[in-house]
Amino acid sequence: MLQTFDDAQLELFLDRCDVILDARSPAEYEEDHLPGAFNTPVLDNGQRAEIGTLFKRNPFEARKRGARYALDNIRDFLESPACRAWPEGTAIMVYCARGGQRSGALATVLSEIGFPVFRPTRGYKSYRAYVQQVLERPLPGPVWVLHGFTGSRKTALLHRLADRCNIVDLEGAARHRGSVFGEMPDGQPGQRPFESKLVRAIRAFDPAKPTLIEGESRRIGRLNVPNPLWHQMVEGRNLWLQMSRARRVTNILEDYADHKLAETCLTILPRLASYVAKRDIATMHAQLESGDWAAFVDLLLEKHYDPLYGRFLRHHDARRIEADDDEAAYRQLVELIEAG
């Protein structure tokens, strides 16, 4: 059985199918893919480029050669341990870039074997439409947005409340700490994988629980918070975590100890030139050269980060959490959220 379906039915088939196969090339798959999809390329990276070039000169020969490559690759896939392990009745979704020949070839073979096969009419484009649709859904409310000075360990607090709230971890999805300390070790994903991560989280939300998001700027590193999500953050209920600068300095030194702090700090100083006075930049350089990390972080917070967040406080109302240790902050946050 082979059935095609339109964009509106994608969520239904995401839940219904046992296996999702991405028939695109490995490079396309790496850029982004449906959640849980396995890459079963009908054309690999080199073959796809070769056929694309040939098609411009001779479409007929390109189709012949492409069919030959496709048959070889599908045969190899059918002989793979994964495919051999699927029992009769395994429901399979197959997609490619636009619902064209690559997914059509693989889907036809699998359906002729006897598998129930389902294919989105627009392929990956159907999924991207679905991503936008999910991002536009209202989050379970109320929506709380947790703000606080850099070093307050807001992300850690977020995750401690995962049993009580639906959590949107923007920094985790973006793989960026939202500060000039910047990217996490493995670097940032692209915009589309970032949005896919958010959608996977949102799909799992419990409608009976409130939603908790860490307050971030609209741009996290080189990624943008999707507009629909950003608007819900703007309309959300603000919480402010107030923690002393001394405590935040300690937190930062502990949290960044494994991320080559000295090298990172020397890299970021030139980026601060537009925001911090030259004499303060010079002082920070001297602190780094002498290994006085605590003094460096303290001055960075005083001259750069705290003034930025101070502007937020002047223009927004927020319920305050005043705590100088993680446990006290957690208890107060729970009380505020449960009180509504």
Secondary structure as GFF3:
##gff-version 3
##sequence-region A 1 340
A	DSSP	beta_strand	2	5	.	.	.	ID=ss1
A	DSSP	three_ten_helix	7	9	.	.	.	ID=ss2
A	DSSP	alpha_helix	10	16	.	.	.	ID=ss3
A	DSSP	beta_strand	19	22	.	.	.	ID=ss4
A	DSSP	alpha_helix	26	31	.	.	.	ID=ss5
A	DSSP	beta_strand	38	39	.	.	.	ID=ss6
A	DSSP	alpha_helix	45	57	.	.	.	ID=ss7
A	DSSP	alpha_helix	59	78	.	.	.	ID=ss8
A	DSSP	alpha_helix	81	85	.	.	.	ID=ss9
A	DSSP	beta_strand	92	95	.	.	.	ID=ss10
A	DSSP	alpha_helix	101	113	.	.	.	ID=ss11
A	DSSP	beta_strand	117	120	.	.	.	ID=ss12
A	DSSP	alpha_helix	124	135	.	.	.	ID=ss13
A	DSSP	beta_strand	143	148	.	.	.	ID=ss14
A	DSSP	alpha_helix	154	160	.	.	.	ID=ss15
A	DSSP	beta_strand	166	168	.	.	.	ID=ss16
A	DSSP	alpha_helix	170	174	.	.	.	ID=ss17
A	DSSP	alpha_helix	191	203	.	.	.	ID=ss18
A	DSSP	beta_strand	211	214	.	.	.	ID=ss19
A	DSSP	beta_strand	219	220	.	.	.	ID=ss20
A	DSSP	beta_strand	223	224	.	.	.	ID=ss21
A	DSSP	alpha_helix	227	234	.	.	.	ID=ss22
A	DSSP	beta_strand	237	242	.	.	.	ID=ss23
A	DSSP	alpha_helix	245	255	.	.	.	ID=ss24
A	DSSP	alpha_helix	261	268	.	.	.	ID=ss25
A	DSSP	three_ten_helix	269	272	.	.	.	ID=ss26
A	DSSP	alpha_helix	278	290	.	.	.	ID=ss27
A	DSSP	alpha_helix	293	300	.	.	.	ID=ss28
A	DSSP	pi_helix	301	305	.	.	.	ID=ss29
A	DSSP	alpha_helix	306	315	.	.	.	ID=ss30
A	DSSP	beta_strand	319	322	.	.	.	ID=ss31
A	DSSP	alpha_helix	326	339	.	.	.	ID=ss32
###
